[in-house]
Amino acid sequence: MGNSHGASSHEQHGSHGSLKSYTIGFVLSIILTIIPITIVMNSMLSKTATLIVILAMAILQFVVQLVFFMHLREGENARWNMMALLLGMIILLTIVAGSIWIMTYNAVAH
């Protein structure tokens, strides 16, 4: 029983990121936050271009958080974790797109 506990403790410890990984993730997160703030505060782009940049930075920020802080690609279940995430994203996008479509259709119909 003692060996089983020691093995699981070692596996859990091994799945954590290194200081280098966390530092890279932190720096990327800061950069991906500063870019849209700078663009918005200085009115550097049109409203549409600003919105596109903000959305792109948000998506990149999401990927950085998953990879560097939540260790999505690490561990023995990495493939299943990725597939579960993709399924969740498909369901989320379907619900959001369907809701927008229904609201748009109802607005035109009335």
Secondary structure, 3 states (H helix, E strand, C coil): CHHHHHHHHHHHHHCCCCHHHHHHHHHHHHHHHHHHHHHHHCCCCCHHHHHHHHHHHHHHHHHHHHHHHCCCCCCCCHHHHHHHHHHHHHHHHHHHHHHHHHHHHHHHHC
